[in-house]
């Protein structure tokens, strides 16, 4: 499409950023409380996800 990205992004990066964006929007939404309750998300799991995301970003 000729957006001229300085760094070529692979499919994994697109998927990762998409999931981050989705998660960010979900976390900012009031619906998240019902969603989190329905899925029984633990703070530990959330923390692990954040740590893994940060490691992934650090390795880019």
Biopython code that builds the backbone (N, CA, C, O; Angstrom):
import numpy as np
from Bio.PDB.StructureBuilder import StructureBuilder

atoms = [
    (1, "UNK", "N", (0.824, -1.203, 0.000)),
    (1, "UNK", "CA", (0.000, 0.000, 0.000)),
    (1, "UNK", "C", (0.864, 1.261, 0.000)),
    (1, "UNK", "O", (0.350, 2.369, -0.157)),
    (2, "UNK", "N", (2.175, 1.092, 0.176)),
    (2, "UNK", "CA", (3.080, 2.237, 0.113)),
    (2, "UNK", "C", (3.015, 3.149, 1.321)),
    (2, "UNK", "O", (3.019, 4.372, 1.184)),
    (3, "UNK", "N", (2.954, 2.560, 2.498)),
    (3, "UNK", "CA", (2.968, 3.388, 3.706)),
    (3, "UNK", "C", (4.395, 3.757, 4.099)),
    (3, "UNK", "O", (4.618, 4.673, 4.891)),
    (4, "UNK", "N", (5.363, 3.026, 3.531)),
    (4, "UNK", "CA", (6.771, 3.337, 3.777)),
    (4, "UNK", "C", (7.211, 3.116, 5.206)),
    (4, "UNK", "O", (7.807, 4.004, 5.816)),
    (5, "UNK", "N", (6.928, 1.941, 5.752)),
    (5, "UNK", "CA", (7.418, 1.640, 7.095)),
    (5, "UNK", "C", (8.935, 1.515, 7.045)),
    (5, "UNK", "O", (9.467, 0.812, 6.186)),
    (6, "UNK", "N", (9.644, 2.190, 7.961)),
    (6, "UNK", "CA", (11.110, 2.086, 7.985)),
    (6, "UNK", "C", (11.561, 0.668, 8.326)),
    (6, "UNK", "O", (12.618, 0.227, 7.875)),
    (7, "UNK", "N", (10.769, -0.042, 9.116)),
    (7, "UNK", "CA", (11.106, -1.411, 9.481)),
    (7, "UNK", "C", (10.012, -2.327, 8.951)),
    (7, "UNK", "O", (8.833, -2.081, 9.204)),
    (8, "UNK", "N", (10.374, -3.374, 8.224)),
    (8, "UNK", "CA", (9.346, -4.309, 7.768)),
    (8, "UNK", "C", (8.755, -5.069, 8.953)),
    (8, "UNK", "O", (9.488, -5.591, 9.793)),
    (9, "UNK", "N", (7.438, -5.127, 9.012)),
    (9, "UNK", "CA", (6.785, -5.838, 10.108)),
    (9, "UNK", "C", (6.349, -7.210, 9.634)),
    (9, "UNK", "O", (5.748, -7.353, 8.569)),
    (10, "UNK", "N", (6.657, -8.217, 10.435)),
    (10, "UNK", "CA", (6.218, -9.558, 10.048)),
    (10, "UNK", "C", (4.826, -9.829, 10.600)),
    (10, "UNK", "O", (4.299, -9.051, 11.395)),
    (11, "UNK", "N", (4.245, -10.922, 10.178)),
    (11, "UNK", "CA", (2.878, -11.251, 10.588)),
    (11, "UNK", "C", (2.765, -11.353, 12.108)),
    (11, "UNK", "O", (1.763, -10.937, 12.690)),
    (12, "UNK", "N", (3.785, -11.904, 12.742)),
    (12, "UNK", "CA", (3.765, -12.048, 14.194)),
    (12, "UNK", "C", (3.653, -10.707, 14.894)),
    (12, "UNK", "O", (2.943, -10.572, 15.891)),
    (13, "UNK", "N", (4.358, -9.717, 14.366)),
    (13, "UNK", "CA", (4.312, -8.384, 14.959)),
    (13, "UNK", "C", (2.921, -7.778, 14.804)),
    (13, "UNK", "O", (2.399, -7.150, 15.725)),
    (14, "UNK", "N", (2.331, -7.975, 13.631)),
    (14, "UNK", "CA", (0.979, -7.460, 13.403)),
    (14, "UNK", "C", (-0.012, -8.099, 14.373)),
    (14, "UNK", "O", (-0.848, -7.416, 14.965)),
    (15, "UNK", "N", (0.096, -9.414, 14.525)),
    (15, "UNK", "CA", (-0.802, -10.136, 15.423)),
    (15, "UNK", "C", (-0.593, -9.667, 16.856)),
    (15, "UNK", "O", (-1.552, -9.455, 17.598)),
    (16, "UNK", "N", (0.670, -9.509, 17.236)),
    (16, "UNK", "CA", (0.979, -9.073, 18.597)),
    (16, "UNK", "C", (0.418, -7.680, 18.864)),
    (16, "UNK", "O", (-0.242, -7.453, 19.878)),
    (17, "UNK", "N", (0.685, -6.749, 17.947)),
    (17, "UNK", "CA", (0.211, -5.385, 18.137)),
    (17, "UNK", "C", (-1.314, -5.337, 18.124)),
    (17, "UNK", "O", (-1.928, -4.558, 18.853)),
    (18, "UNK", "N", (-1.912, -6.174, 17.291)),
    (18, "UNK", "CA", (-3.368, -6.232, 17.248)),
    (18, "UNK", "C", (-3.932, -6.702, 18.576)),
    (18, "UNK", "O", (-4.931, -6.172, 19.063)),
    (19, "UNK", "N", (-3.276, -7.710, 19.165)),
    (19, "UNK", "CA", (-3.764, -8.233, 20.435)),
    (19, "UNK", "C", (-3.541, -7.219, 21.554)),
    (19, "UNK", "O", (-4.355, -7.105, 22.471)),
    (20, "UNK", "N", (-2.426, -6.481, 21.472)),
    (20, "UNK", "CA", (-2.152, -5.444, 22.470)),
    (20, "UNK", "C", (-3.205, -4.344, 22.375)),
    (20, "UNK", "O", (-3.753, -3.896, 23.382)),
    (21, "UNK", "N", (-3.473, -3.920, 21.142)),
    (21, "UNK", "CA", (-4.463, -2.867, 20.926)),
    (21, "UNK", "C", (-5.836, -3.326, 21.405)),
    (21, "UNK", "O", (-6.555, -2.586, 22.077)),
    (22, "UNK", "N", (-6.185, -4.561, 21.048)),
    (22, "UNK", "CA", (-7.473, -5.114, 21.474)),
    (22, "UNK", "C", (-7.551, -5.165, 22.999)),
    (22, "UNK", "O", (-8.567, -4.796, 23.589)),
    (23, "UNK", "N", (-6.469, -5.625, 23.630)),
    (23, "UNK", "CA", (-6.449, -5.738, 25.083)),
    (23, "UNK", "C", (-6.548, -4.364, 25.730)),
    (23, "UNK", "O", (-7.241, -4.192, 26.732)),
    (24, "UNK", "N", (-5.850, -3.383, 25.152)),
    (24, "UNK", "CA", (-5.877, -2.025, 25.683)),
    (24, "UNK", "C", (-7.291, -1.471, 25.647)),
    (24, "UNK", "O", (-7.780, -0.909, 26.627)),
    (25, "UNK", "N", (-7.941, -1.641, 24.498)),
    (25, "UNK", "CA", (-9.315, -1.164, 24.350)),
    (25, "UNK", "C", (-10.234, -1.912, 25.319)),
    (25, "UNK", "O", (-11.106, -1.316, 25.951)),
    (26, "UNK", "N", (-10.025, -3.223, 25.422)),
    (26, "UNK", "CA", (-10.858, -4.030, 26.312)),
    (26, "UNK", "C", (-10.672, -3.599, 27.766)),
    (26, "UNK", "O", (-11.639, -3.536, 28.525)),
    (27, "UNK", "N", (-9.424, -3.302, 28.153)),
    (27, "UNK", "CA", (-9.149, -2.902, 29.530)),
    (27, "UNK", "C", (-9.721, -1.526, 29.842)),
    (27, "UNK", "O", (-10.089, -1.248, 30.984)),
    (28, "UNK", "N", (-9.797, -0.663, 28.828)),
    (28, "UNK", "CA", (-10.327, 0.677, 29.038)),
    (28, "UNK", "C", (-11.854, 0.696, 29.029)),
    (28, "UNK", "O", (-12.477, 1.689, 29.406)),
    (29, "UNK", "N", (-12.439, -0.404, 28.599)),
    (29, "UNK", "CA", (-13.892, -0.462, 28.457)),
    (29, "UNK", "C", (-14.568, -0.969, 29.729)),
    (29, "UNK", "O", (-14.048, -1.867, 30.391)),
    (30, "UNK", "N", (-15.723, -0.401, 30.073)),
    (30, "UNK", "CA", (-16.470, -0.869, 31.259)),
    (30, "UNK", "C", (-16.878, -2.335, 31.126)),
    (30, "UNK", "O", (-17.085, -3.029, 32.121)),
    (31, "UNK", "N", (-16.989, -2.790, 29.882)),
    (31, "UNK", "CA", (-17.379, -4.178, 29.637)),
    (31, "UNK", "C", (-16.340, -5.138, 30.208)),
    (31, "UNK", "O", (-16.646, -6.295, 30.497)),
    (32, "UNK", "N", (-15.101, -4.648, 30.370)),
    (32, "UNK", "CA", (-14.021, -5.524, 30.820)),
    (32, "UNK", "C", (-14.343, -6.200, 32.153)),
    (32, "UNK", "O", (-13.936, -7.339, 32.382)),
    (33, "UNK", "N", (-15.063, -5.515, 33.022)),
    (33, "UNK", "CA", (-15.322, -6.088, 34.335)),
    (33, "UNK", "C", (-16.193, -7.334, 34.233)),
    (33, "UNK", "O", (-15.943, -8.336, 34.903)),
    (34, "UNK", "N", (-17.216, -7.261, 33.389)),
    (34, "UNK", "CA", (-18.064, -8.428, 33.169)),
    (34, "UNK", "C", (-17.261, -9.513, 32.455)),
    (34, "UNK", "O", (-17.350, -10.693, 32.795)),
    (35, "UNK", "N", (-16.482, -9.098, 31.465)),
    (35, "UNK", "CA", (-15.687, -10.042, 30.683)),
    (35, "UNK", "C", (-14.674, -10.760, 31.575)),
    (35, "UNK", "O", (-14.514, -11.978, 31.496)),
    (36, "UNK", "N", (-13.996, -9.991, 32.417)),
    (36, "UNK", "CA", (-12.994, -10.579, 33.306)),
    (36, "UNK", "C", (-13.658, -11.526, 34.303)),
    (36, "UNK", "O", (-13.114, -12.585, 34.616)),
    (37, "UNK", "N", (-14.824, -11.147, 34.794)),
    (37, "UNK", "CA", (-15.537, -12.000, 35.747)),
    (37, "UNK", "C", (-15.971, -13.293, 35.058)),
    (37, "UNK", "O", (-15.860, -14.379, 35.628)),
    (38, "UNK", "N", (-16.461, -13.165, 33.837)),
    (38, "UNK", "CA", (-16.901, -14.342, 33.087)),
    (38, "UNK", "C", (-15.744, -15.296, 32.819)),
    (38, "UNK", "O", (-15.916, -16.515, 32.827)),
    (39, "UNK", "N", (-14.577, -14.734, 32.585)),
    (39, "UNK", "CA", (-13.427, -15.561, 32.212)),
    (39, "UNK", "C", (-12.514, -15.889, 33.386)),
    (39, "UNK", "O", (-11.527, -16.609, 33.233)),
    (40, "UNK", "N", (-12.848, -15.356, 34.559)),
    (40, "UNK", "CA", (-12.072, -15.643, 35.769)),
    (40, "UNK", "C", (-10.584, -15.340, 35.560)),
    (40, "UNK", "O", (-9.721, -16.168, 35.852)),
    (41, "UNK", "N", (-10.310, -14.163, 35.061)),
    (41, "UNK", "CA", (-8.910, -13.792, 34.833)),
    (41, "UNK", "C", (-8.275, -13.395, 36.163)),
    (41, "UNK", "O", (-8.790, -12.541, 36.885)),
    (42, "UNK", "N", (-7.158, -14.025, 36.468)),
    (42, "UNK", "CA", (-6.474, -13.722, 37.714)),
    (42, "UNK", "C", (-5.445, -12.620, 37.499)),
    (42, "UNK", "O", (-4.882, -12.498, 36.411)),
    (43, "UNK", "N", (-5.196, -11.814, 38.535)),
    (43, "UNK", "CA", (-4.160, -10.773, 38.426)),
    (43, "UNK", "C", (-2.803, -11.372, 38.058)),
    (43, "UNK", "O", (-2.011, -10.747, 37.352)),
    (44, "UNK", "N", (-2.543, -12.597, 38.546)),
    (44, "UNK", "CA", (-1.265, -13.254, 38.234)),
    (44, "UNK", "C", (-1.134, -13.511, 36.739)),
    (44, "UNK", "O", (-0.075, -13.279, 36.155)),
    (45, "UNK", "N", (-2.210, -13.990, 36.123)),
    (45, "UNK", "CA", (-2.182, -14.269, 34.690)),
    (45, "UNK", "C", (-1.994, -12.970, 33.919)),
    (45, "UNK", "O", (-1.262, -12.925, 32.930)),
    (46, "UNK", "N", (-2.660, -11.914, 34.378)),
    (46, "UNK", "CA", (-2.548, -10.616, 33.721)),
    (46, "UNK", "C", (-1.118, -10.102, 33.828)),
    (46, "UNK", "O", (-0.561, -9.582, 32.862)),
    (47, "UNK", "N", (-0.528, -10.253, 35.018)),
    (47, "UNK", "CA", (0.840, -9.796, 35.242)),
    (47, "UNK", "C", (1.816, -10.572, 34.366)),
    (47, "UNK", "O", (2.733, -9.991, 33.784)),
    (48, "UNK", "N", (1.617, -11.887, 34.271)),
    (48, "UNK", "CA", (2.483, -12.719, 33.438)),
    (48, "UNK", "C", (2.390, -12.278, 31.985)),
    (48, "UNK", "O", (3.396, -12.217, 31.278)),
    (49, "UNK", "N", (1.170, -11.970, 31.544)),
    (49, "UNK", "CA", (0.972, -11.527, 30.153)),
    (49, "UNK", "C", (1.713, -10.219, 29.908)),
    (49, "UNK", "O", (2.361, -10.041, 28.877)),
    (50, "UNK", "N", (1.609, -9.303, 30.873)),
    (50, "UNK", "CA", (2.295, -8.016, 30.722)),
    (50, "UNK", "C", (3.812, -8.199, 30.683)),
    (50, "UNK", "O", (4.500, -7.580, 29.872)),
    (51, "UNK", "N", (4.324, -9.060, 31.572)),
    (51, "UNK", "CA", (5.769, -9.298, 31.611)),
    (51, "UNK", "C", (6.255, -9.904, 30.306)),
    (51, "UNK", "O", (7.296, -9.507, 29.782)),
    (52, "UNK", "N", (5.507, -10.863, 29.780)),
    (52, "UNK", "CA", (5.890, -11.491, 28.519)),
    (52, "UNK", "C", (5.826, -10.490, 27.378)),
    (52, "UNK", "O", (6.668, -10.511, 26.480)),
    (53, "UNK", "N", (4.835, -9.616, 27.410)),
    (53, "UNK", "CA", (4.713, -8.589, 26.377)),
    (53, "UNK", "C", (5.914, -7.653, 26.427)),
    (53, "UNK", "O", (6.459, -7.278, 25.389)),
    (54, "UNK", "N", (6.324, -7.278, 27.637)),
    (54, "UNK", "CA", (7.463, -6.374, 27.778)),
    (54, "UNK", "C", (8.742, -7.038, 27.290)),
    (54, "UNK", "O", (9.559, -6.399, 26.627)),
    (55, "UNK", "N", (8.922, -8.318, 27.613)),
    (55, "UNK", "CA", (10.100, -9.054, 27.139)),
    (55, "UNK", "C", (10.119, -9.079, 25.622)),
    (55, "UNK", "O", (11.164, -8.897, 24.997)),
    (56, "UNK", "N", (8.927, -9.311, 25.026)),
    (56, "UNK", "CA", (8.828, -9.363, 23.557)),
    (56, "UNK", "C", (9.229, -8.019, 22.967)),
    (56, "UNK", "O", (9.969, -7.961, 21.984)),
    (57, "UNK", "N", (8.741, -6.945, 23.567)),
    (57, "UNK", "CA", (9.064, -5.606, 23.066)),
    (57, "UNK", "C", (10.559, -5.318, 23.220)),
    (57, "UNK", "O", (11.179, -4.733, 22.332)),
    (58, "UNK", "N", (11.127, -5.728, 24.344)),
    (58, "UNK", "CA", (12.552, -5.489, 24.588)),
    (58, "UNK", "C", (13.424, -6.223, 23.572)),
    (58, "UNK", "O", (14.527, -5.775, 23.257)),
    (59, "UNK", "N", (12.933, -7.343, 23.065)),
    (59, "UNK", "CA", (13.713, -8.145, 22.126)),
    (59, "UNK", "C", (13.565, -7.696, 20.683)),
    (59, "UNK", "O", (14.221, -8.242, 19.796)),
    (60, "UNK", "N", (12.720, -6.716, 20.436)),
    (60, "UNK", "CA", (12.503, -6.271, 19.054)),
    (60, "UNK", "C", (13.636, -5.370, 18.597)),
    (60, "UNK", "O", (13.629, -4.896, 17.461)),
]
sb = StructureBuilder()
sb.init_structure("model")
sb.init_model(0)
sb.init_chain("A")
sb.init_seg("    ")
for serial, (resi, resn, name, xyz) in enumerate(atoms, 1):
    if name == "N":
        sb.init_residue(resn, " ", resi, " ")
    sb.init_atom(name, np.array(xyz, "f"), 0.0, 1.0, " ", f" {name:<3s}", serial, name[0])
structure = sb.get_structure()
